[in-house]
């Protein structure tokens, strides 16, 4: 009889509670080094991050902010797929849009050298820069969806109230041969909308 191929066995995904415990242990000495972990895939977990940043498990919102922050700390993106990873487990989850939401920002300084520092719904802080750019996509109806890169391919959707505040401090500049209204941060210009579309 041929030896059993363990890699082809149906492996039951770990529970959210088990992942939380493993994540807590892994992150005791600082942020978990998720980028260094490449454990075997254990299947998909019934967990989803909605567009407003709410995390759901088994169809129910996760009401404990500390638990959401813990899960967010072990989130990893590979291509268009998202996973929660620990040193020994990797499970897939669903993300409707971006995994995080930028809920506020502060402006430090002025001019091109100013810094725009954002805070996310999971308490991450990130300063817009060449490494962490702001980008804006447009729906067919023209509705903008602004994002800021947070870490390792993970982005935060900038919420409406924060985006309106950003638009108030936006300035015109030429970008790639076109005139834009945009934002400066860390000596980098981030275009928002072509000035020709402002009427």
C-alpha positions in Angstrom: 0.0 0.0 0.0 1.3 3.4 -0.9 2.3 5.7 2.0 -0.2 8.3 3.0 0.4 11.7 1.4 -0.1 14.0 4.3 0.0 17.2 2.1 -3.2 16.1 0.4 -5.3 15.5 3.6 -8.2 17.8 4.2 -6.9 20.1 7.0 -9.5 21.8 9.1 -8.7 25.6 9.4 -7.9 26.7 12.9 -10.5 28.6 14.8 -10.4 32.4 15.3 -9.7 31.7 19.0 -6.7 29.5 18.2 -5.3 32.1 15.8 -5.7 34.9 18.3 -3.8 32.9 20.9 -1.0 32.1 18.5 -0.8 35.7 17.3 -0.7 37.0 20.9 2.3 34.7 21.7 4.1 35.6 18.5 3.7 39.4 19.1 4.7 39.6 22.7 8.1 41.2 21.8 6.8 43.7 19.3 4.9 43.5 15.9 4.8 40.0 14.6 7.3 39.5 11.7 4.6 38.3 9.4 6.7 38.9 6.3 9.2 36.2 7.5 6.5 33.6 8.0 5.6 31.1 5.2 3.6 28.4 6.9 1.5 25.8 5.1 -2.0 26.9 3.9 -4.7 25.4 6.2 -7.8 26.5 4.3 -10.2 29.4 4.4 -11.7 30.9 7.6 -15.2 32.4 7.6 -13.9 35.8 8.3 -14.5 39.0 6.3 -13.4 42.6 6.5 -16.1 44.9 5.2 -15.5 48.2 3.3 -16.2 50.2 6.5 -13.4 48.3 8.3 -15.7 46.0 10.4 -14.4 42.5 10.9 -16.9 39.7 10.8 -16.5 36.1 12.0 -19.1 33.5 11.2 -21.4 36.3 10.0 -21.2 38.2 13.3 -19.2 41.5 13.9 -16.1 41.1 16.1 -17.0 43.5 18.9 -13.6 43.5 20.7 -11.3 46.2 19.3 -8.3 44.5 20.9 -9.1 41.2 19.1 -9.5 43.0 15.8 -6.1 44.8 16.3 -4.5 41.4 17.1 -5.9 39.9 13.9 -4.8 42.9 11.9 -1.3 42.4 13.2 -1.0 39.0 11.5 -2.7 40.0 8.2 -0.7 39.2 5.1 -1.4 40.0 1.4 -0.2 37.8 -1.4 -1.3 39.1 -4.8 -5.0 39.8 -4.4 -5.5 37.3 -1.6 -5.4 38.0 2.1 -4.4 35.6 4.9 -4.0 35.5 8.6 -0.7 33.9 9.4 1.2 32.6 12.4 4.5 30.8 12.4 2.7 27.5 11.8 -0.7 28.3 10.2 -2.0 30.3 7.2 -5.7 30.8 6.6 -7.5 32.7 3.9 -10.0 35.5 4.7 -12.2 37.8 2.6 -11.5 41.5 2.2 -14.2 43.5 0.4 -12.1 46.5 -0.3 -9.0 47.5 1.7 -8.3 45.8 5.0 -8.0 49.0 7.0 -9.7 52.4 7.1 -7.8 55.7 7.7 -10.1 57.5 10.2 -8.0 60.6 10.9 -4.8 62.5 9.9 -2.6 65.3 11.3 -0.6 67.7 9.3 2.9 68.4 10.5 4.7 71.4 8.9 3.7 73.1 5.7 4.7 73.1 2.0 6.2 70.2 0.1 8.1 69.0 3.2 5.0 68.8 5.3 4.0 65.3 6.7 0.5 63.9 6.6 0.3 61.3 9.3 -2.7 59.0 9.3 -4.3 56.9 12.0 -6.2 53.7 11.0 -9.2 52.0 12.7 -6.8 49.4 14.1 -4.5 52.1 15.6 -1.7 51.9 13.1 -0.1 55.2 12.2 1.5 55.9 8.9 3.0 59.0 7.2 2.4 59.5 3.5 5.7 59.2 1.6 7.2 57.5 -1.4 7.2 54.2 0.6 3.6 54.8 1.8 1.8 56.6 -1.1 -1.7 58.0 -1.3 -3.6 56.9 -4.4 -7.1 57.8 -5.6 -9.2 55.6 -7.9 -12.4 56.8 -9.6 -15.6 54.8 -10.0 -17.5 55.0 -13.3 -19.7 57.7 -11.7 -16.6 59.7 -10.8 -16.8 58.9 -7.1 -13.3 58.9 -5.7 -11.9 56.1 -3.5 -8.7 57.3 -1.8 -6.2 54.9 -0.2 -2.9 55.1 1.7 -0.4 52.2 1.8 0.1 51.1 5.4 2.6 48.2 5.2 3.6 45.3 2.9 0.9 45.8 0.3 -1.9 46.4 2.9 -3.8 49.6 2.3 -6.3 51.7 4.2 -9.3 53.3 2.6 -9.4 57.0 3.6 -12.8 57.6 5.1 -15.0 60.4 3.7 -14.6 62.9 6.5 -10.8 62.6 6.4 -10.7 62.9 2.6 -12.8 66.1 2.7 -10.3 67.5 5.2 -7.4 66.5 2.8 -9.1 68.2 -0.1 -9.3 71.4 1.8 -5.4 71.5 2.1 -4.8 70.2 -1.5 -2.7 72.4 -3.8 -2.3 72.5 -7.6 0.9 71.1 -9.1 2.1 69.7 -12.4 2.5 65.9 -12.3 3.7 63.9 -15.3 2.9 66.8 -17.6 -0.6 67.4 -16.4 -2.0 69.9 -13.9 -3.4 68.2 -10.8 -4.9 69.2 -7.5 -3.1 67.0 -4.9 -1.3 66.6 -1.6 2.3 67.1 -0.6 3.8 64.9 2.1 7.4 64.0 2.8 8.5 66.0 -0.4 6.3 63.8 -2.6 3.2 65.0 -4.5 0.2 62.8 -4.6 -2.4 63.7 -7.3 -6.1 63.7 -6.4 -7.9 65.1 -9.4 -6.9 66.8 -12.7 -7.6 70.5 -12.4 -9.3 70.4 -15.7 -12.1 68.4 -14.1 -12.7 71.1 -11.4 -14.7 73.3 -13.7 
